[in-house]
Amino acid sequence: MAARLIANLIVAGGQVAIKAVANAYSKALANAQRSGVAQEAAAKGAAAGGMFRKKVMQVEEARQVLGVEKGATLERVLERHDKLMTANEKDPETGQYRGSFYLQSMINNAKESVLREDFPDYKPPGSGDAEASGPAKEISDGEEGGGDGDGGGG
């Protein structure tokens, strides 16, 4: 009997608390709309791209992540990116990450930021016709048999 009474008191108290919070929230919302605070906050969020805008890493932070100095060559940036990504990829034997997906994301964002700032004309392999033929040629030059039709076999 006492347990039932305590349970009823807890339920009733919870209902009163919920009604009070809901009432306070609706009054605060009405005050914010009346004073223009809500519209101002919404405008700021829309102007900044809101919470769903893509976050761009600052180039100084990107250089620190990659471990390159300002003025580093394109080859050095790509080399550091590849080395760091390899260190954080899945172990082929166990299938578990040596590092983390978060670190891989940071490394990729760092590379994009540095390339955007220091090498604006750079196009990754496969994104354009001239660049797409470069890696394919390197791969075919290393193959035995030389049957790639580029005339480099003699």
Phi, psi and chi 1 to 4 in degrees:
 res  aa     phi    psi   chi1   chi2   chi3   chi4
   1 MET       -  -43.4 -175.8   79.8  134.4      -
   2 ALA   -67.0  -36.2      -      -      -      -
   3 ALA   -64.7  -37.9      -      -      -      -
   4 ARG   -66.6  -40.3 -170.3  174.4 -165.4  177.6
   5 LEU   -63.6  -43.2  179.8   64.3      -      -
   6 ILE   -64.4  -41.8  -68.0  172.2      -      -
   7 ALA   -62.6  -41.8      -      -      -      -
   8 ASN   -63.3  -40.7  -76.5  -20.7      -      -
   9 LEU   -64.6  -40.9  -73.4  173.9      -      -
  10 ILE   -65.0  -44.4  -69.5  173.0      -      -
  11 VAL   -63.0  -45.2  169.6      -      -      -
  12 ALA   -64.2  -42.4      -      -      -      -
  13 GLY   -63.2  -39.3      -      -      -      -
  14 GLY   -63.8  -39.8      -      -      -      -
  15 GLN   -65.4  -41.4  -71.6  175.6  -16.7      -
  16 VAL   -63.7  -43.4  169.2      -      -      -
  17 ALA   -63.3  -43.1      -      -      -      -
  18 ILE   -63.2  -43.5  -70.6  173.3      -      -
  19 LYS   -62.8  -39.3  -74.6 -178.2 -176.5  178.0
  20 ALA   -66.2  -43.4      -      -      -      -
  21 VAL   -65.2  -44.1  168.1      -      -      -
  22 ALA   -63.2  -41.7      -      -      -      -
  23 ASN   -64.4  -44.2 -166.4   14.3      -      -
  24 ALA   -63.8  -40.4      -      -      -      -
  25 TYR   -64.3  -44.0  179.3   75.4      -      -
  26 SER   -65.7  -36.6   65.2      -      -      -
  27 LYS   -67.6  -41.0  -75.1 -176.4 -179.9 -179.9
  28 ALA   -64.1  -40.0      -      -      -      -
  29 LEU   -65.3  -42.6 -171.9   58.8      -      -
  30 ALA   -63.1  -42.3      -      -      -      -
  31 ASN   -63.3  -40.6  -73.0  -21.6      -      -
  32 ALA   -65.5  -40.1      -      -      -      -
  33 GLN   -68.9  -37.7  -72.1  174.7  -16.0      -
  34 ARG   -66.4  -39.5 -161.4  173.5  -40.6  118.4
  35 SER   -85.8   -9.2   67.4      -      -      -
  36 GLY    89.2    2.6      -      -      -      -
  37 VAL   -65.4  -39.7  172.6      -      -      -
  38 ALA   -64.2  -43.3      -      -      -      -
  39 GLN   -66.9  -38.2  -70.9   85.1   -1.2      -
  40 GLU   -63.9  -44.1 -175.8  179.3  -39.9      -
  41 ALA   -64.8  -40.1      -      -      -      -
  42 ALA   -65.9  -39.5      -      -      -      -
  43 ALA   -65.7  -41.4      -      -      -      -
  44 LYS   -64.2  -41.7  -78.1 -177.0 -177.2  176.7
  45 GLY   -64.0  -41.0      -      -      -      -
  46 ALA   -68.8  -39.3      -      -      -      -
  47 ALA   -67.2  -35.4      -      -      -      -
  48 ALA   -84.6   -1.6      -      -      -      -
  49 GLY    91.6    0.2      -      -      -      -
  50 GLY    68.1 -169.5      -      -      -      -
  51 MET   -77.7  -10.7   71.4  167.1  110.4      -
  52 PHE   -99.4    5.5  -62.5  110.8      -      -
  53 ARG   -72.4  152.7   69.1  179.3  171.9   86.5
  54 LYS   -74.1  129.8 -175.9  175.3  179.0 -179.5
  55 LYS   -83.1  128.1  -47.9  -87.4 -170.7  -62.8
  56 VAL  -106.6  128.2  177.7      -      -      -
  57 MET   -72.6  137.3 -175.8 -178.9  -68.1      -
  58 GLN   -66.1  146.0  -62.8  -64.0  -41.0      -
  59 VAL   -66.0  -32.0   72.8      -      -      -
  60 GLU   -64.7  -44.4  -65.4   83.5   15.9      -
  61 GLU   -64.7  -38.7  179.9 -175.2    3.7      -
  62 ALA   -61.9  -42.0      -      -      -      -
  63 ARG   -64.6  -37.1  -71.8 -171.7 -175.4  110.8
  64 GLN   -65.8  -41.6  -72.8  178.2  -13.2      -
  65 VAL   -61.8  -44.2  168.1      -      -      -
  66 LEU   -80.0  -20.0  -68.0  174.7      -      -
  67 GLY    76.3   37.5      -      -      -      -
  68 VAL  -120.7  153.4  -63.7      -      -      -
  69 GLU   -89.6  163.3  -60.6  -70.2  -36.7      -
  70 LYS   -63.6  135.2 -175.6  174.3 -176.6  172.3
  71 GLY    91.1    7.1      -      -      -      -
  72 ALA   -64.7  150.4      -      -      -      -
  73 THR   -74.7  161.2   63.9      -      -      -
  74 LEU   -59.0  -41.8  175.0   62.5      -      -
  75 GLU   -61.5  -39.8  -69.4   75.9   23.3      -
  76 ARG   -66.0  -42.6  176.7   72.2  176.3  146.5
  77 VAL   -62.1  -47.4  171.1      -      -      -
  78 LEU   -66.7  -36.3  -64.2  176.4      -      -
  79 GLU   -64.1  -45.7  171.3 -169.6  -49.1      -
  80 ARG   -64.6  -40.7  -70.8  -65.9  -60.9  159.5
  81 HIS   -59.0  -49.1  171.6  -95.0      -      -
  82 ASP   -62.5  -41.5  -70.2  -17.5      -      -
  83 LYS   -63.9  -44.8 -178.4  176.2 -179.9  177.0
  84 LEU   -68.7  -37.9  -68.4  169.6      -      -
  85 MET   -66.3  -39.9  -72.8  -61.2  -72.6      -
  86 THR   -63.9  -39.2  -59.0      -      -      -
  87 ALA   -67.2  -21.8      -      -      -      -
  88 ASN  -111.8    9.1  -74.4  -71.9      -      -
  89 GLU   -87.4 -179.6   67.3 -173.4    5.7      -
  90 LYS   -69.8  140.9  -77.4 -173.2  177.3  179.1
  91 ASP   -73.1  123.4 -174.0  -10.4      -      -
  92 PRO   -62.7  -27.0    2.3   -3.4      -      -
  93 GLU   -79.4  -45.3  -65.0  175.8   10.1      -
  94 THR   -97.6  -22.0   64.1      -      -      -
  95 GLY    79.9    5.3      -      -      -      -
  96 GLN  -101.0  151.9  -65.1 -171.7   -7.6      -
  97 TYR   -70.0  137.3  -80.8   98.8      -      -
  98 ARG   -78.1  -33.1  -62.4  179.5 -169.1  135.5
  99 GLY  -116.0 -120.9      -      -      -      -
 100 SER  -153.4  158.6   71.5      -      -      -
 101 PHE   -63.4  -35.9 -179.9   73.8      -      -
 102 TYR   -60.6  -45.4  172.5   76.5      -      -
 103 LEU   -64.6  -38.8  -69.9  174.7      -      -
 104 GLN   -61.8  -39.9  -72.1 -178.8  -36.7      -
 105 SER   -63.8  -42.9  -61.5      -      -      -
 106 MET   -61.8  -42.8  -71.5  -74.9  -70.2      -
 107 ILE   -64.2  -43.6  -65.8  163.3      -      -
 108 ASN   -64.4  -43.4  -81.6  -30.9      -      -
 109 ASN   -63.0  -37.9  -72.8  -20.0      -      -
 110 ALA   -63.8  -45.0      -      -      -      -
 111 LYS   -60.9  -45.6  179.9 -174.8   85.3  166.2
 112 GLU   -59.9  -42.1  -70.7  175.2    7.2      -
 113 SER   -65.3  -45.1  -67.3      -      -      -
 114 VAL   -65.6  -43.3  170.6      -      -      -
 115 LEU   -64.8  -39.9  -67.3  178.7      -      -
 116 ARG   -63.3  -40.1 -171.2 -179.8  -44.1  104.5
 117 GLU   -79.8  -49.7  179.8   74.7   19.7      -
 118 ASP   -92.3  -25.6  -63.9  -16.1      -      -
 119 PHE  -133.7   67.3  -53.4   98.9      -      -
 120 PRO   -64.4  -21.8   19.3  -27.3      -      -
 121 ASP   -89.0   -3.5  -64.5  -26.0      -      -
 122 TYR   -69.4  132.1  173.8   75.3      -      -
 123 LYS  -120.1  128.4  -59.5  -80.3 -172.2 -105.0
 124 PRO   -63.3  152.4    4.3   -5.3      -      -
 125 PRO   -56.3  136.2  -23.4   31.0      -      -
 126 GLY    94.6   -9.5      -      -      -      -
 127 SER   -92.7  -13.3   65.9      -      -      -
 128 GLY  -143.6  166.2      -      -      -      -
 129 ASP   -67.1  -45.6  -66.3  -27.3      -      -
 130 ALA   -65.7  -41.8      -      -      -      -
 131 GLU   -74.2  -32.0  -70.6   83.1    5.8      -
 132 ALA   -66.8  -29.4      -      -      -      -
 133 SER   -79.6  -20.1   62.6      -      -      -
 134 GLY   -62.5  -61.6      -      -      -      -
 135 PRO   -62.3  -34.9  -24.1   32.4      -      -
 136 ALA   -63.5  -38.2      -      -      -      -
 137 LYS   -68.1  -41.8 -175.2  177.4 -179.5 -165.1
 138 GLU   -60.1  -41.4  -70.6  174.2   14.6      -
 139 ILE   -67.3  -44.0  -67.1  169.7      -      -
 140 SER   -71.0  -30.0   63.2      -      -      -
 141 ASP   -65.1  -30.6  -74.8  -15.2      -      -
 142 GLY   -83.9   -8.2      -      -      -      -
 143 GLU   -81.1  148.6  -68.5  177.6   -4.3      -
 144 GLU   -81.7  152.4  -66.7 -178.6   12.4      -
 145 GLY   100.9  -35.4      -      -      -      -
 146 GLY    62.7   24.9      -      -      -      -
 147 GLY   -88.6   37.1      -      -      -      -
 148 ASP   -92.7   -5.8   57.4    3.3      -      -
 149 GLY    75.6   17.4      -      -      -      -
 150 ASP   -94.2   -2.5   68.3  -13.0      -      -
 151 GLY    80.0    5.7      -      -      -      -
 152 GLY   -82.4   -8.3      -      -      -      -
 153 GLY   -82.2  -11.3      -      -      -      -
 154 GLY   127.7      -      -      -      -      -
